[in-house]
């Protein structure tokens, strides 16, 4: 049996190997994705983002336990940064979710950002699809809350949850551009700490000014994940948002946009790869390069010549 | 194309010290590996299941409590049962020389005792990973 068939039949090892195939761009990755694609689109995808130390993994752990009590199966993709210097990474989010490891209804996979341009979001999106096709009801994508990745999360999540904590310096730091616009729900974790009122007020004020979300006004919830406080209330918010998405037609609209974006990205990537293979790796490229280097030709003309030759 | 060596660093059993494991994890990271660290007091079942979910190439077990003769082979047995027999299993910690042949017989590829340089561990993994 091949990996895709085994995965659809419920093999956890096949699920794991399929994600590896996508992550490492193995030759069979595309074949696997082709075979499972029709089985995707059923899971509810929840993005968890926020600054380092906000308690994202601990909160995810508690949310997953609550979903398991409700009888739902869960997939978790936990993303941690890859070193830009060595390519190595410490993927440590499992530590906060250790007792989920042996729950057969849960599958946790850690991914490094690996630094390839746009590569993370596409590979993570494919890992989401793989878990979706496997049959997970809920899929969490937990990202590092620095850089571009927390914006990318919006592209694949139905509901994006932004986790903040009181006392991280000036409270306004946490709600600068980007973070505020992507949240469908805001969570103030470690809400037993000093400064929780101020952060809450600031968030509410900023959200008042933000009119782009249509009828959905992102709620602000307080949790103390470590003590399991506020978890069921947060699940209720996640459910509410999902129902809102379904009933307002937003879910269909978001998924349509996602499908379109994915298709466009894949076309871009594949054409880029084709051009790299045909032109950049070709013999004439050195010559073209030296013409440009010596200012005998300009790069603008060269690029349009290359495009014409590829498209003919 | 972008294959990267993934290593699970795990501490089985009742043992509250993980400075050594963290030093090794850091060295492996600096060698360009992806290191999944699972923290203290893991059962063999948790370790084998994490290895499966993370699809690692290497499981590095660290143990100081003396239960290695029991726990290391148990992890190896569970990995095999999950279809992960191609994983390279290495061990480290306070392990008497006299126990090493038995552990190797049980499927531990190499045992690194105190004083081993991290470079040696990196070298061994690079040379032996499948």
Interface residues (C-beta under 8 A of the other chain):
Chain A: X12 X13 X16 X17 X19 X20 X23 X24 X25 X26 X82 X83 X86 X87 X88 X89 X90 X91 X92 X94 X95 X98 X101 X102 X107 X108 X109 X110 X112 X114 X116
Chain B: X1 X2 X3 X4 X25 X26 X28 X29 X30 X31 X32 X33 X34 X35 X36 X37 X38 X39 X42 X43 X45 X46 X49 X50 X52 X53 X54 X55 X82 X83 X84
